[in-house]
């Protein structure tokens, strides 16, 4: 009777992706395949009211084409579901649903592993860097203590100002540890990039120097600030620096060059190494989840990096030549000079 339509209906009925079609005018579910039925086992199949209440808490009748959110996630019956909504005609909505519980769990594990690897570098940097302001603070307070009765108020104030400056340096280092919390919400603001970079590189410098890796920075004077979450940019740059460090293993004169420029309304950060490089075929798969060339790699480092940058309206691209080196380019929105925050 309906060979063409029935063939397609049978295909849709048996695919592993959940499909639900809503007729919002008649208030009926015109189609729900087996996968969608299994995903919502506690709801009677094609129960318009129950399904719409779960999937459209804002009321399905009020949804307009321009208001349709896509994609969305839903916690249902101890599972995490991901779904996208499409308007196929006036009054009809199609939902494509999949169970992303395992994918989200693997991403969380990979991100936790990634955070721990990065935290190792941060701890090494802090152990070395915190000694400098601590010694300076100890010296300043020691001199002040011995001469408190001889110094003028002006001299005492100088020593206190110096002490407060060293304390603020230690506060930043300790804050760097607090920032390694993958569950914190984004806090995007105007950030002084000169200050950010000045605080970032001491965290990795000591470990890179032990490996005889030279770090060279070239920052354009017209770069002032970016509209970012500094915690995210710190983790992104740390990921890239660690990858560059791995690529430089065995190089005769290992070097990483970091440049920063402004073009139109974007800040461009280039991180270039003269390491082993990668092939064109490898470059095609770099941002593909679970792809890795490292024996202990998770294959999610770069995909997570891209995801984090996208949350800040940023982007990342990679160009490389085998046996010559790699350049990673990050772009983030330029910030406003007024109301600049110190990273």
N, C-alpha and C positions, 0 to 999 in steps of 0.2 A: 504493500500500500504506500509506504513512504521510504523507499530504499535509501535515498540519499540522506534524508533527515535522520532516519533511524540509525544509519551507520555512524553519523557524527554523534548522535545522542549516546550510542553504545560506547564510543571512544571516550566521551566526556564522563560517562558514568563510571568508567573503570580506571581512569588515570589516578596517579598518586597525589595529585593536587586537589584540594577541596574546592568545590564550586557550588555557589548558591546564587540563584537569581530571584530578586524581589520585584514584584509588581506593586509599587507604592500606591497606585491609584485604587486598585482592587483589593489591596492589603492581603496579598497571597504570596506564597513562595511557589514559583512556577517550576523551579528545578533545584534539586539538592542531590549531588552524587554520593556514592558510597563512602568516599573518604570524608566528606563533610558530615555525613551522618555519624561516622565513627568518632570524629573529633568532638561532636556534641552528643555523646551517648545519653546524657541525662535529659535531653530535650527531645520531645516527640518529633520525628521527621516532618519537615515542612510546616512547623508551628510558627506562623508569621509573628505573632505577638512575642513569644518567648525568644526567638532568634533575634528579632530586631531590638528587643530590650537589652540583650547581651552585646550585640555588635554595634548598636547605635544608641548609646546612653543619652545622646542629645536629641533624640526623637527623629526617627527616619523620615517622617512627613515634612520636617522643617529643613531637610538637607537640599541645598541647591547645587547645581553643577559646580559653581565656583567655590563652594564651601567643602567639597568632598576632599577629605584628608587621605593622603596615600604616600607611603604605607603606614600601617598602624600595628600596634602589638596589643595582645590581650592575654591576661593570666586567667586560665580557665581549667578547673579540675586538676590542679597541680601541674599543668602544662603551659608552656609559653607559645602562643599562636601568633603568627605574623600574617597580616592580610592587607590586600589592596582593593580599592573600590573603584569601579568603572561605571559610567553612565552610558548605556548602549542606545537608549532612545528615551523619549519623554516618559518619565515615570518608572523606568526599568533600571535597576541597579544590579550589577554582577559583582560578586565577591570572590576573589581568589585567595584561598586560605591554605597555610601549611604549618606543620608543627616544627617550630624552630628551637625547641627546648634543648636538644643535644648540641645544636650549632651554637646557641648562646652559652651553654656550659663550656664547650671547648674554647670559645672566644674568651670567656672569663678566666679559664685556666691559663690560656696562652698569655693573656694580658697580665695576670698575676705573676707568671714566670718572667715575662718581660720587665715588669716593675722590679722584681727581685734582682734581676741582672743589672738593671740601671741603678738600683739602690746600692749595689756593691761598689760601683764607681763613685757614687755620691759619698758613701761612707769613707772611702779612701781619700777622696778630696777633702772632706770635712776634717778628718783626722789630722791632715797636714795643714790645712788652712786655718783651723781654729787656734792652732798654736801661736800664730803671728799676732792676732789681736789680743790674745790672752796674755802673752809675754809683755806686749806693749802696755796693756792695762795694769798689769802687776807692777811694772817699772814706774809708770806714772803715779800710781797710788802710793808706792813705796817712797818715792822722792817727796811727794806731798806730805806724807805722814811724818817724815823726818824734819821737814821744814815748815810745818803748818803755822808755827808761831813767828817765823821770820818773814814769810811771804806776804805780799800785799794782796788785797782782795782781787785785784786784776790778775795777778800771777796765779792765784788759786783757781780763778774762773777758767784760765787757760788750761790748767791741768784737768779740771772737771769736764770741760768741753772735749778734750782729747779722749778722756775716759768714756764719755757718752758715745763718741764716734766709734770707738773700738767695740763697745757693747752692741751698737747697732749692726756692726759687721757680723758679730757672732749670732745675733738674732736672725739675720738673713740666712746664715748657714744652717741654723737649726730649723728655720722655716722650710728650707729645701727638703728636709726629711719629712716634715708634715705634709708637704705637697704631694708626696707619693701615695695618694689615696685615690684609687681608680673610681671610687663611688661618689666622690664629691661632684656637685653640680658645677657647670661652667660659670665662671665669673669673668666675663669679658669686659675689658676696660681699656682706657688709653694707657699705654706703657712706654716709658722712656727707654728706647732700644740701646742707647749708649750705656745706660746704667745696667740694663738687663745683660748685655754682653760682658760688661765689666765684672758682673757677679758670676756669670755662667762659666767662663773659661778657667778661672782658678780652680773650679771643682774637678776638672778633667786634666789640667795641665800637669800635675805631679805624676799621675799614672802614665800619661803619654810620654813624658820626658824619660821615664824609666825604660820605655821601649824605643828610645831615641827617635821619636816622631816629632818633627818640627811643626808647630802650628803658626801659620801666618794669617793675619787679619788685615783686610783692606775695606774700610767703611767709608762710603760717600758722605761728605759733610751735609748734604741735603736730606739725609735720613734722620728724622727726629723721633717719631713715635709710631706705634702700631696699635690697632684696636684688636686686642687678643686677650686670651687667658694666659698669663705668663707661665703658669704651671704646665699647661699643655705644650707650649712652645719649648719649654725646658726639656720635657720628656721626649718630644719629637727630635730636637737637636741632639740629645744624648743618644737616641737610637741610631741616628745617622752617623754620629762621631764614632760610636762603637763599631758599626759596620765598616766604616772607613779604616779604623784601626785593624780590624780583622783582614781587610783586603791588602793592607800594607805589610803583612807578615812576610818576611824574606826579602823585602825591598832594600836596595843598597842605600838609598837616600830618601827614607820615608818622609813625606810631607803632606800636610793638609792645609789648603788655602780656603779661607772663609771670606767671601765678599758680601757686601750689603749695599743695594742701590734702590732708588725710588724711580718708578715709572708710572706716570698717570696717578691713579689712586691706590697703587699697590706697592708694597715693600717686597723686594726680591732678595732672597738670601741664597747664595750659591756655596756649596761645600764640595770642594774638589780634592781628590786624592790622586797620587801617582802610583797606585797599587796595581793589582793583577787585572782589574777590569772584568767585564763579563761579555758574553757573546750576545748577538742580536736576538737569538732564540730565547736565551735566558731573560733578556729585557722584556720580552712579550709577556712573560709570566710573573714578573716581579710582584705585582699587586694582587695576584690571584691567591685567595686564601689557601693555606696549607702547602703552598709551593715553597720549597727551600732547597738550597744546595749545601747547607751546613749539616753535619752529622747530628748535632744536638739541637738543631733549629726547630721551631714550632711551625714556621711557615706563615705566621700571622703578624709578625712585627711590622712589615710595611703596609699591610692592609689596615691594621689598626692605626698606624700613623696617618694614612690617607683619610681614614674615618674621623680622627681627631681634628685634623686640619679642616676638613669639610664642615665640622661643627662650628668653626670660627670663620667660615666663608673663605677659607684658604685652600691651597692646592699644593701638590708635589709632583715633580716629574724627574726622571732619571735618564741620563745619556752616558754611554760608556763605550770604550774601545778596549778590546781584549789585549792584555799585556801593556796597556798604556795608562789606564786610570778611569775614574768615574766622577761625574758631576751630578750632584743632587740639587735640584732647584726647588725652593720653597717660596710660595707667594702668600702674603697675608695682607689684610686691608690696612691702609694707612690710618693712623689715628689723628686726633685733633691736638694742636699744640697746647691749647688751654686744658686745664684739669688733667695734667699728666700724672700718672701714678708711677712710683718707683718700684721696679720689679724686685 
